[in-house]
Amino acid sequence: MQQLEINKFTKLEEIFKTYPQTEETLKSLSPLYKNLETPILRRTVTKIATLEKVASVSSLDVYDVVNVLRQSVGQPPLETEQ
């Protein structure tokens, strides 16, 4: 099984399918992410939303979100773009 590398272009659906534990990690970052518990919203948003978009909705730095999720699955952190 090939490992999914989490980066700002990774879609939520891919992350949640490969690493189900990341859903709770993501929800802990912002109250807005708890909306993913709504079935209709979850089905639509997870298919199209990248981590870059998810971070912008909650006004979080994309690399903070990416690196928290990477850490939760044992991947090394990514450096921020300048």
N, C-alpha and C positions, 0 to 999 in steps of 0.2 A: 504494500500500500504506500502510495506516494504521499508525502506530507504536504499539506497546504501551507504555503507561506503567507502569513498575514501581513498586509500592507494597506496603504490608504485606498488602493483600487479594489480591494477584496470586497465582495458583496456579503451582506449579512447572512443570506441563505447558505452560502458556501461555508462560512465560518460555523454557523450553528449546526449544520449537518456533520461537519468534520469534527468539531469540538463542542459538543452540546453544553459543556460546563461554562462556556464563555457567555452564554445568555445571562446568567446570574451576575457574572462579573460586569457585563455591560450595564445591566440595570442598576448596579451599585454606583455607577458614575454620575448618573443624573436622574432625577425624578421623571423627566420626559420619556426616558427609555422604558418605563413601566407600561407605557401605552402599547408596547409590543405584546402585552398579554391579551389584547383585544384580537380575537381570531381574524376578523376581516382585515384589520390594519396589518397584522402580522403577515398574512398571506401576500398582501400587495407590497408592503414596504420591504420586506426581506429579499424579495426577488430583484428589486431595482436599486436599492440603496447601498452605496459603497460606504466604507468607513469615513471617507472624506466628507460625504454628504451628512452622515449621521453626526459627525463631530460638529459640523457647521450649524446644524439645527439646535444644538445645545450650547453653542458658543464655547466649546472646548477645543483645545489645540489638537489637531488630528494626530500628531505624533504621540501626545499623551495617551489618547484612546488606543492607538495602534500598539504602543509599547506595553500598556497595561494588559491588553489581550494577549500579546506575544508572550509576556512573562507568565501569564496564567497557563499557557500550554508548553512552556519550556523553550521558547524561541528567544534568541538574543535580541536586545533592543536595536531599533533602527536609529540612525542619526537624523537629525532634522535637516531639512533643506535650507540653505541660506538664501 
